[in-house]
Amino acid sequence: MRRAPRLAALSVLTAGALTLSGGAAYAADTGVDEPATFTSMFTVMATPDAVVGMQDQPAPGQPGASGTFNYRINSDEEIICYDLTLRGVTGEYRSPARTATHIHEARSGTSGPPRLAFPDPEGDGETRTSSGCLQGPFTTGVTANGQDTGAGFSLREIEQDPAAFFGDTHTAEYTAGAVRGQLTPVPMGGVETGAGATADDRVEAGPAVALGAGALAALGAGVAVLRRRGARS
């Protein structure tokens, strides 16, 4: 049975269960090399106007900021690779989770628990970036109902219903989120992914992901060609 997408249980969190990232060093889930194949890919165009508070009320993020979050998933091996870019996000990160950059489970306009926590993008100028791959089992550092909100989470849940998940990042000034956006499937190998890929739908990891101009236009201005890093032979 799928989890309820709302995190009413956050109200039961105790102060002792919370750790603020605040830009400090943190432990991450297992970092791994990029797998040879992926079962799905997703992108997020994150904006400040999409941020909502814990009661689903509008809580606009940082004016003028934006984010482009690209994810590549191998759900057979429970590996997610990420290329995260923030523009115009300033100040220290802060979140009750282990890091301040997440995939949450919630539909547009609603709040929900973090299921995945990624290393926060870094950079000295207008742009901050973060890239790599993580392998489950996943944890977030947030405890609700006596367990971590990442416990038992499977990447197949994203593939089955990507619109039920969003990416965001939080700062000390914009605690509800500096920017946020829902996951959108990226066409992969001619197959519209995100509805549960099969072995026949997989694409091999290579030097680059070649998305056609039409696909990029459909994803909106600023969607970059997804990068490949550390592909295994």
C-alpha positions as a Markdown table, in Angstrom:
| # | Residue | x | y | z |
|---|---|---|---|---|
| 1 | Met | 0.0 | 0.0 | 0.0 |
| 2 | Arg | 1.4 | 3.4 | -0.9 |
| 3 | Arg | 2.1 | 6.0 | 1.7 |
| 4 | Ala | -0.3 | 8.9 | 2.2 |
| 5 | Pro | 1.3 | 11.8 | 0.3 |
| 6 | Arg | 0.7 | 14.3 | 3.1 |
| 7 | Leu | 2.9 | 14.6 | 6.2 |
| 8 | Ala | 0.5 | 15.4 | 8.9 |
| 9 | Ala | 2.8 | 13.2 | 11.0 |
| 10 | Leu | 5.4 | 16.0 | 11.0 |
| 11 | Ser | 3.6 | 17.5 | 13.9 |
| 12 | Val | 4.8 | 14.5 | 16.1 |
| 13 | Leu | 8.5 | 15.2 | 15.4 |
| 14 | Thr | 10.5 | 15.8 | 18.5 |
| 15 | Ala | 13.3 | 18.3 | 18.7 |
| 16 | Gly | 15.7 | 15.5 | 19.5 |
| 17 | Ala | 14.9 | 13.8 | 16.2 |
| 18 | Leu | 15.8 | 16.9 | 14.1 |
| 19 | Thr | 19.1 | 17.9 | 12.7 |
| 20 | Leu | 19.6 | 21.2 | 10.8 |
| 21 | Ser | 22.0 | 21.0 | 7.9 |
| 22 | Gly | 22.8 | 24.8 | 8.0 |
| 23 | Gly | 25.5 | 24.3 | 5.3 |
| 24 | Ala | 27.5 | 22.0 | 7.6 |
| 25 | Ala | 28.9 | 18.6 | 6.7 |
| 26 | Tyr | 26.5 | 15.7 | 6.7 |
| 27 | Ala | 26.4 | 12.0 | 6.1 |
| 28 | Ala | 24.8 | 10.9 | 2.8 |
| 29 | Asp | 23.2 | 7.8 | 1.6 |
| 30 | Thr | 25.6 | 5.4 | -0.2 |
| 31 | Gly | 27.3 | 7.2 | -3.1 |
| 32 | Val | 27.9 | 4.9 | -6.1 |
| 33 | Asp | 29.1 | 5.0 | -9.7 |
| 34 | Glu | 26.6 | 5.6 | -12.4 |
| 35 | Pro | 25.0 | 2.4 | -13.5 |
| 36 | Ala | 25.2 | 1.0 | -17.0 |
| 37 | Thr | 21.5 | 1.5 | -17.8 |
| 38 | Phe | 18.6 | 3.5 | -16.5 |
| 39 | Thr | 14.9 | 2.7 | -16.4 |
| 40 | Ser | 13.6 | 6.2 | -16.4 |
| 41 | Met | 14.5 | 9.9 | -16.3 |
| 42 | Phe | 12.8 | 13.0 | -14.9 |
| 43 | Thr | 13.3 | 16.7 | -14.8 |
| 44 | Val | 12.1 | 19.5 | -12.5 |
| 45 | Met | 11.8 | 23.2 | -13.3 |
| 46 | Ala | 11.8 | 24.7 | -9.8 |
| 47 | Thr | 10.4 | 28.2 | -9.2 |
| 48 | Pro | 9.7 | 30.2 | -6.0 |
| 49 | Asp | 5.9 | 30.6 | -6.8 |
| 50 | Ala | 5.4 | 26.8 | -6.5 |
| 51 | Val | 6.4 | 26.7 | -2.8 |
| 52 | Val | 3.7 | 26.0 | -0.2 |
| 53 | Gly | 3.7 | 25.8 | 3.6 |
| 54 | Met | 2.9 | 22.9 | 5.9 |
| 55 | Gln | -0.8 | 23.8 | 5.8 |
| 56 | Asp | -0.7 | 23.9 | 1.9 |
| 57 | Gln | -0.9 | 27.7 | 2.0 |
| 58 | Pro | 1.1 | 29.7 | -0.5 |
| 59 | Ala | 4.6 | 30.4 | 0.9 |
| 60 | Pro | 6.6 | 32.0 | -2.0 |
| 61 | Gly | 10.2 | 31.2 | -2.1 |
| 62 | Gln | 13.2 | 33.4 | -3.0 |
| 63 | Pro | 12.3 | 36.0 | -5.6 |
| 64 | Gly | 14.1 | 35.6 | -8.9 |
| 65 | Ala | 15.6 | 32.2 | -8.0 |
| 66 | Ser | 15.2 | 29.0 | -10.1 |
| 67 | Gly | 16.3 | 25.5 | -10.2 |
| 68 | Thr | 16.8 | 22.7 | -12.8 |
| 69 | Phe | 16.9 | 19.3 | -11.2 |
| 70 | Asn | 17.6 | 16.3 | -13.5 |
| 71 | Tyr | 17.2 | 12.7 | -12.2 |
| 72 | Arg | 18.1 | 9.4 | -13.8 |
| 73 | Ile | 16.8 | 6.2 | -12.2 |
| 74 | Asn | 17.7 | 2.6 | -12.3 |
| 75 | Ser | 14.9 | 1.1 | -10.2 |
| 76 | Asp | 16.2 | -2.4 | -10.5 |
| 77 | Glu | 19.3 | -1.5 | -8.5 |
| 78 | Glu | 17.6 | 1.3 | -6.5 |
| 79 | Ile | 20.1 | 3.9 | -7.9 |
| 80 | Ile | 19.2 | 7.5 | -8.6 |
| 81 | Cys | 21.7 | 9.9 | -10.3 |
| 82 | Tyr | 21.2 | 13.6 | -10.0 |
| 83 | Asp | 22.3 | 16.8 | -11.7 |
| 84 | Leu | 21.0 | 19.7 | -9.7 |
| 85 | Thr | 21.5 | 23.4 | -10.6 |
| 86 | Leu | 20.3 | 26.4 | -8.6 |
| 87 | Arg | 20.4 | 30.0 | -9.8 |
| 88 | Gly | 19.8 | 33.0 | -7.6 |
| 89 | Val | 19.5 | 30.9 | -4.4 |
| 90 | Thr | 21.4 | 32.7 | -1.6 |
| 91 | Gly | 22.2 | 32.2 | 2.0 |
| 92 | Glu | 22.7 | 29.1 | 4.1 |
| 93 | Tyr | 20.8 | 25.9 | 3.6 |
| 94 | Arg | 18.6 | 24.8 | 6.5 |
| 95 | Ser | 16.1 | 21.9 | 6.9 |
| 96 | Pro | 15.0 | 19.4 | 9.5 |
| 97 | Ala | 16.3 | 16.8 | 7.2 |
| 98 | Arg | 19.9 | 15.7 | 6.9 |
| 99 | Thr | 20.3 | 17.9 | 3.9 |
| 100 | Ala | 18.2 | 20.8 | 2.5 |
| 101 | Thr | 17.7 | 19.5 | -1.0 |
| 102 | His | 15.0 | 16.8 | -1.5 |
| 103 | Ile | 12.5 | 14.9 | -3.4 |
| 104 | His | 9.2 | 15.0 | -1.4 |
| 105 | Glu | 6.1 | 13.0 | -1.9 |
| 106 | Ala | 3.2 | 15.4 | -2.6 |
| 107 | Arg | 1.2 | 16.7 | -5.5 |
| 108 | Ser | 1.2 | 20.3 | -6.8 |
| 109 | Gly | 0.0 | 22.7 | -4.3 |
| 110 | Thr | 0.3 | 20.3 | -1.3 |
| 111 | Ser | 3.0 | 19.6 | 1.3 |
| 112 | Gly | 4.4 | 16.2 | 2.0 |
| 113 | Pro | 7.4 | 14.3 | 3.5 |
| 114 | Pro | 10.9 | 14.1 | 2.1 |
| 115 | Arg | 11.7 | 10.7 | 0.6 |
| 116 | Leu | 15.2 | 11.4 | -0.7 |
| 117 | Ala | 17.9 | 13.8 | 0.5 |
| 118 | Phe | 20.6 | 14.9 | -1.9 |
| 119 | Pro | 23.9 | 16.8 | -1.3 |
| 120 | Asp | 23.1 | 20.5 | -1.4 |
| 121 | Pro | 24.4 | 22.3 | -4.5 |
| 122 | Glu | 27.5 | 24.4 | -3.9 |
| 123 | Gly | 29.1 | 27.4 | -5.7 |
| 124 | Asp | 30.5 | 30.8 | -5.0 |
| 125 | Gly | 28.5 | 32.8 | -7.6 |
| 126 | Glu | 25.0 | 33.0 | -9.0 |
| 127 | Thr | 24.9 | 29.3 | -9.7 |
| 128 | Arg | 25.2 | 26.3 | -7.3 |
| 129 | Thr | 25.5 | 22.7 | -8.6 |
| 130 | Ser | 25.5 | 19.2 | -7.3 |
| 131 | Ser | 25.9 | 15.9 | -9.2 |
| 132 | Gly | 26.3 | 12.2 | -8.3 |
| 133 | Cys | 24.5 | 9.0 | -7.7 |
| 134 | Leu | 22.9 | 7.5 | -4.6 |
| 135 | Gln | 21.8 | 3.9 | -3.9 |
| 136 | Gly | 19.2 | 2.8 | -1.4 |
| 137 | Pro | 18.1 | 2.0 | 1.1 |
| 138 | Phe | 17.4 | 5.7 | 1.5 |
| 139 | Thr | 17.1 | 7.9 | 4.6 |
| 140 | Thr | 16.3 | 11.6 | 5.1 |
| 141 | Gly | 17.1 | 12.3 | 8.8 |
| 142 | Val | 13.4 | 13.2 | 9.4 |
| 143 | Thr | 11.5 | 11.0 | 11.8 |
| 144 | Ala | 7.7 | 10.6 | 11.7 |
| 145 | Asn | 5.6 | 7.9 | 13.3 |
| 146 | Gly | 8.8 | 6.5 | 14.8 |
| 147 | Gln | 10.7 | 5.9 | 11.5 |
| 148 | Asp | 12.7 | 7.8 | 9.0 |
| 149 | Thr | 10.6 | 9.2 | 6.1 |
| 150 | Gly | 12.8 | 7.5 | 3.6 |
| 151 | Ala | 12.5 | 4.1 | 5.2 |
| 152 | Gly | 11.1 | 1.5 | 2.8 |
| 153 | Phe | 10.9 | 4.0 | -0.1 |
| 154 | Ser | 11.4 | 2.5 | -3.5 |
| 155 | Leu | 12.3 | 4.4 | -6.7 |
| 156 | Arg | 9.6 | 2.5 | -8.5 |
| 157 | Glu | 7.1 | 4.7 | -6.6 |
| 158 | Ile | 8.4 | 7.7 | -8.6 |
| 159 | Glu | 8.2 | 5.8 | -11.9 |
| 160 | Gln | 4.6 | 4.7 | -11.2 |
| 161 | Asp | 3.4 | 8.3 | -10.4 |
| 162 | Pro | 5.9 | 11.0 | -11.0 |
| 163 | Ala | 3.3 | 13.8 | -10.6 |
| 164 | Ala | 3.0 | 12.8 | -6.9 |
| 165 | Phe | 6.6 | 14.0 | -6.2 |
| 166 | Phe | 8.4 | 17.3 | -6.2 |
| 167 | Gly | 12.0 | 18.5 | -5.9 |
| 168 | Asp | 13.0 | 21.5 | -3.8 |
| 169 | Thr | 15.7 | 23.1 | -1.7 |
| 170 | His | 15.3 | 25.0 | 1.6 |
| 171 | Thr | 17.3 | 27.9 | 3.1 |
| 172 | Ala | 17.4 | 29.6 | 6.5 |
| 173 | Glu | 15.4 | 32.5 | 5.1 |
| 174 | Tyr | 13.0 | 30.4 | 3.0 |
| 175 | Thr | 12.4 | 27.5 | 5.3 |
| 176 | Ala | 9.3 | 26.2 | 3.4 |
| 177 | Gly | 11.5 | 26.2 | 0.2 |
| 178 | Ala | 13.5 | 28.6 | -1.9 |
| 179 | Val | 12.3 | 26.9 | -5.1 |
| 180 | Arg | 10.1 | 23.9 | -5.9 |
| 181 | Gly | 8.8 | 22.0 | -8.9 |
| 182 | Gln | 7.0 | 18.7 | -9.7 |
| 183 | Leu | 8.8 | 15.9 | -11.5 |
| 184 | Thr | 8.1 | 15.5 | -15.2 |
| 185 | Pro | 9.1 | 12.4 | -17.2 |
| 186 | Val | 11.7 | 12.8 | -19.9 |
| 187 | Pro | 11.3 | 10.8 | -23.1 |
| 188 | Met | 14.0 | 8.1 | -23.0 |
| 189 | Gly | 15.0 | 6.1 | -26.1 |
| 190 | Gly | 11.7 | 6.9 | -27.8 |
| 191 | Val | 9.7 | 5.6 | -24.8 |
| 192 | Glu | 7.7 | 8.0 | -22.5 |
| 193 | Thr | 9.1 | 6.9 | -19.2 |
| 194 | Gly | 7.8 | 7.4 | -15.7 |
| 195 | Ala | 4.9 | 5.0 | -15.9 |
| 196 | Gly | 6.9 | 2.0 | -14.9 |
| 197 | Ala | 9.7 | 1.0 | -17.3 |
| 198 | Thr | 10.5 | -2.6 | -18.3 |
| 199 | Ala | 13.8 | -4.1 | -19.2 |
| 200 | Asp | 13.1 | -3.5 | -22.8 |
| 201 | Asp | 12.8 | 0.3 | -22.1 |
| 202 | Arg | 16.2 | 0.7 | -20.7 |
| 203 | Val | 18.9 | 2.9 | -22.3 |
| 204 | Glu | 22.6 | 2.4 | -21.8 |
| 205 | Ala | 24.6 | 5.1 | -20.0 |
| 206 | Gly | 26.9 | 6.8 | -22.5 |
| 207 | Pro | 28.8 | 10.1 | -22.9 |
| 208 | Ala | 25.6 | 12.1 | -23.2 |
| 209 | Val | 21.8 | 12.0 | -23.3 |
| 210 | Ala | 20.7 | 13.3 | -26.6 |
| 211 | Leu | 17.3 | 14.8 | -26.3 |
| 212 | Gly | 15.6 | 16.1 | -29.4 |
| 213 | Ala | 14.8 | 19.8 | -29.8 |
| 214 | Gly | 11.1 | 19.1 | -29.6 |
| 215 | Ala | 11.5 | 17.2 | -26.3 |
| 216 | Leu | 13.6 | 20.0 | -24.8 |
| 217 | Ala | 11.0 | 22.6 | -25.9 |
| 218 | Ala | 8.3 | 20.6 | -24.3 |
| 219 | Leu | 10.2 | 20.6 | -21.0 |
| 220 | Gly | 10.6 | 24.4 | -21.0 |
| 221 | Ala | 13.4 | 26.8 | -21.5 |
| 222 | Gly | 16.5 | 26.1 | -19.5 |
| 223 | Val | 16.3 | 22.3 | -19.5 |
| 224 | Ala | 19.8 | 21.2 | -20.1 |
| 225 | Val | 21.0 | 18.0 | -21.8 |
| 226 | Leu | 21.4 | 15.5 | -19.0 |
| 227 | Arg | 25.0 | 14.9 | -18.2 |
| 228 | Arg | 26.6 | 11.6 | -17.8 |
| 229 | Arg | 29.3 | 11.3 | -15.1 |
| 230 | Gly | 31.4 | 8.3 | -14.3 |
| 231 | Ala | 29.7 | 5.8 | -16.6 |
| 232 | Arg | 30.8 | 2.3 | -16.1 |
| 233 | Ser | 31.9 | 0.2 | -19.1 |
